[in-house]
Amino acid sequence: MTKSYSLDLRRRVAHFVEAGHSCHAAARHFDVSVAFVVRLMAAYRATGSLAPKPEGGWRYSKLDPHRDFLIRRVTEKDDITMPQLAAELAALGTKVTPASISHWFIRQGYSFKKNAAGQRTRTRRRAPGPRALAHQASAAHAPGAASAGVSG
């Protein structure tokens, strides 16, 4: 993100223009853009202040008015999907993508697991390696004994 020009530079530019020079001349003299000088002088004449506008802050989400609805629906039906929530919101007149609903829940501090144990729901994409197979085999043959490492 860009950084605002210093208050000292803003004062010098404003005094230069107030002394009778044009905005273009001020921009060339102080090596800044003409747009900066024009906007600075317009704000200075309107407010009397040379301070930069505040940056950052709270961002509005169109899902904020639907907070109670979203939390109630997730509480009522814990396996509801984001596309289902998006369809229900569309029926209420608010069109959003499923990803934006997911991002909204994350920003609100909510996270959801796919199942109660927190395990993966898909199968592995590749077969387990030889060490994992050896460990599974030794555990299956000797359930009470400690598994021994496989040499080789």
C-alpha positions as CSV (number, residue, x, y, z in Angstrom):
1,M,0.0,0.0,0.0
2,T,1.2,3.5,-0.7
3,K,2.3,5.9,2.0
4,S,0.9,9.4,2.3
5,Y,3.1,12.4,1.6
6,S,4.5,14.1,4.7
7,L,2.7,17.0,6.3
8,D,5.9,19.1,5.7
9,L,5.7,18.5,1.9
10,R,2.0,19.2,1.9
11,R,2.6,22.6,3.6
12,R,5.3,23.5,1.2
13,V,3.2,22.6,-1.8
14,A,0.2,24.5,-0.5
15,H,2.3,27.6,0.3
16,F,3.8,27.5,-3.2
17,V,0.4,27.4,-4.8
18,E,-1.0,30.1,-2.5
19,A,1.9,32.3,-3.4
20,G,0.5,32.4,-7.0
21,H,2.0,29.5,-8.8
22,S,0.0,27.0,-10.7
23,C,-0.7,23.4,-9.7
24,H,1.4,22.2,-12.7
25,A,4.3,24.4,-11.6
26,A,4.1,23.1,-8.1
27,A,4.0,19.5,-9.3
28,R,7.2,20.1,-11.4
29,H,8.9,22.0,-8.6
30,F,8.3,19.4,-5.9
31,D,8.5,16.4,-8.2
32,V,5.0,15.1,-7.4
33,S,2.0,14.4,-9.6
34,V,-0.3,17.2,-10.8
35,A,-3.3,15.1,-9.5
36,F,-1.8,15.1,-6.0
37,V,-1.5,18.9,-6.0
38,V,-5.0,19.5,-7.4
39,R,-6.6,17.1,-4.9
40,L,-4.5,18.6,-2.1
41,M,-5.5,22.1,-2.9
42,A,-9.2,21.2,-3.3
43,A,-9.2,19.5,0.1
44,Y,-7.3,22.4,1.7
45,R,-9.8,24.9,0.3
46,A,-12.8,22.8,1.4
47,T,-11.6,21.8,4.9
48,G,-8.7,24.1,5.7
49,S,-6.6,21.0,6.6
50,L,-3.6,19.6,4.9
51,A,-3.6,16.3,6.9
52,P,-3.9,13.1,4.8
53,K,-7.2,11.2,4.9
54,P,-7.1,8.1,7.3
55,E,-6.2,4.8,5.6
56,G,-7.6,1.3,6.3
57,G,-10.3,0.7,8.7
58,W,-13.4,-1.3,8.8
59,R,-14.7,-2.9,5.6
60,Y,-18.4,-3.3,5.0
61,S,-19.7,-6.7,4.0
62,K,-23.1,-7.2,2.4
63,L,-23.4,-10.3,4.6
64,D,-23.2,-8.3,7.9
65,P,-27.0,-7.6,7.9
66,H,-27.6,-11.3,7.4
67,R,-25.4,-12.4,10.4
68,D,-28.3,-13.7,12.5
69,F,-29.8,-15.6,9.5
70,L,-26.4,-17.3,8.6
71,I,-25.6,-18.3,12.2
72,R,-29.1,-19.6,12.7
73,R,-29.0,-21.7,9.5
74,V,-25.6,-23.2,10.3
75,T,-26.8,-24.0,13.9
76,E,-30.1,-25.6,12.6
77,K,-28.4,-27.6,9.9
78,D,-24.7,-28.3,10.7
79,D,-23.9,-30.0,7.4
80,I,-25.2,-27.2,5.2
81,T,-22.9,-26.2,2.3
82,M,-21.9,-22.8,1.2
83,P,-23.7,-23.1,-2.1
84,Q,-26.9,-24.0,-0.3
85,L,-26.5,-20.9,1.9
86,A,-25.8,-18.8,-1.2
87,A,-29.0,-20.1,-2.8
88,E,-31.0,-19.2,0.4
89,L,-29.5,-15.7,0.5
90,A,-30.3,-15.3,-3.2
91,A,-33.9,-16.1,-2.4
92,L,-33.8,-13.3,0.2
93,G,-32.5,-10.9,-2.5
94,T,-28.8,-10.9,-1.7
95,K,-26.6,-12.4,-4.4
96,V,-23.2,-13.7,-3.1
97,T,-20.8,-16.4,-4.0
98,P,-20.2,-19.4,-1.8
99,A,-16.5,-18.4,-1.4
100,S,-17.5,-15.0,0.0
101,I,-19.8,-16.7,2.6
102,S,-16.9,-18.9,3.6
103,H,-14.5,-15.9,3.9
104,W,-17.2,-14.0,5.9
105,F,-17.4,-17.0,8.4
106,I,-13.6,-17.1,8.7
107,R,-13.4,-13.3,9.4
108,Q,-16.1,-13.7,12.0
109,G,-14.0,-16.4,13.8
110,Y,-16.0,-19.5,12.8
111,S,-14.4,-22.6,11.3
112,F,-16.0,-25.8,10.4
113,K,-14.6,-29.4,10.1
114,K,-15.9,-31.8,7.5
115,N,-16.6,-34.4,10.2
116,A,-16.6,-34.6,14.0
117,A,-13.3,-36.4,14.2
118,G,-11.6,-33.8,12.0
119,Q,-10.3,-36.5,9.7
120,R,-9.9,-36.2,5.9
121,T,-13.0,-37.2,4.0
122,R,-11.2,-38.2,0.8
123,T,-9.1,-41.2,0.1
124,R,-5.4,-40.8,-0.5
125,R,-4.3,-39.9,-4.0
126,R,-1.4,-42.3,-3.9
127,A,-0.7,-45.5,-2.2
128,P,1.1,-45.4,1.2
129,G,4.8,-45.9,1.2
130,P,6.6,-49.1,2.3
131,R,7.2,-47.9,5.9
132,A,3.5,-47.2,6.4
133,L,2.6,-50.7,5.0
134,A,5.1,-52.4,7.2
135,H,3.8,-50.5,10.2
136,Q,0.2,-51.5,9.4
137,A,1.2,-55.2,8.9
138,S,3.1,-55.4,12.2
139,A,0.3,-53.7,14.1
140,A,-2.3,-56.1,12.5
141,H,-0.3,-59.3,13.4
142,A,0.7,-58.3,17.0
143,P,-2.1,-56.1,18.4
144,G,-0.7,-56.2,22.0
145,A,3.0,-56.0,21.2
146,A,4.9,-52.9,20.3
147,S,5.6,-52.6,16.6
148,A,9.1,-53.2,15.5
149,G,10.8,-51.2,12.8
150,V,11.5,-52.9,9.5
151,S,15.2,-53.1,8.5
152,G,16.3,-53.0,5.0
